[in-house]
Amino acid sequence: MLALAGDRPLARMGAGLSAFLGLDELVCPTMQAYIDTAVDLATDAQRRRDVRRRLDEAVRRTGLFDPRRIASALEDVAGA
């Protein structure tokens, strides 16, 4: 997830999600860095494959987007 760091909620959410997934290099500190990274990803098929592979691994590892795992974690927190 390519993200532009900033002080607004959506910027923080995108940056936080990328960092959580171990894709810190996709959090760009400036608009120019965001554009440069987007162009690099658009033109470098190997880098896209690498990011996609790492993203898939991170999603499986963390349980992100796994509703059963999320529900179970919430139940554990709530003591259900």
WOJOCOR-V337271 format. One record per residue. SS is DSSP state (a for helix, b for strand, c for the rest). PHI is phi in radians with two decimals (NA if undefined). D_FIRST is the distance of its C-alpha to the first C-alpha in Angstrom with 1 decimal. Layout:
SS_PHI_D_FIRST, SS_PHI_D_FIRST
//
This chain:
c_NA_0.0, c_-1.33_3.8, b_-2.41_6.2, b_-1.80_10.0, c_-1.11_12.0, c_-3.06_15.0, c_-1.75_17.6, c_-1.55_16.8, a_-0.95_15.7, a_-1.18_12.5, a_-1.14_11.5, a_-1.14_12.5, a_-1.14_10.8, a_-1.10_7.2, a_-1.14_8.4, a_-1.13_10.2, a_-1.14_7.8, a_-1.06_5.8, a_-1.13_9.5, a_-1.01_10.8, c_-1.49_9.1, c_1.38_10.5, c_-1.98_7.7, a_-0.99_9.5, a_-1.17_9.9, a_-1.64_6.5, b_-1.67_8.2, b_-1.76_10.8, c_-1.36_14.2, c_-2.37_15.6, a_-1.08_15.2, a_-1.12_16.6, a_-1.12_14.2, a_-1.08_11.3, a_-1.09_13.6, a_-1.05_14.5, a_-1.18_11.2, a_-1.08_10.4, a_-1.12_14.0, a_-1.05_13.8, a_-1.13_11.1, a_-1.20_13.2, a_-1.87_16.3, c_-2.05_15.7, a_-1.07_15.7, a_-1.15_16.2, a_-1.13_13.2, a_-1.06_11.1, a_-1.09_13.2, a_-1.10_12.8, a_-1.10_9.0, a_-1.09_9.5, a_-1.10_12.5, a_-1.13_11.2, a_-1.12_8.5, a_-1.02_11.6, a_-1.09_13.8, a_-1.15_12.0, a_-1.11_11.9, a_-1.13_15.6, a_-1.14_16.5, a_-1.53_15.4, c_1.41_16.4, c_-1.02_13.5, c_1.26_14.3, c_-1.87_17.8, a_-1.05_20.2, a_-1.16_23.2, a_-1.16_21.8, a_-1.13_20.6, a_-1.08_24.0, a_-1.11_25.8, a_-1.11_24.1, a_-1.14_25.1, a_-1.09_28.5, a_-1.07_28.9, a_-1.15_28.1, a_-1.40_30.5, c_1.38_33.1, c_-1.35_33.5
//
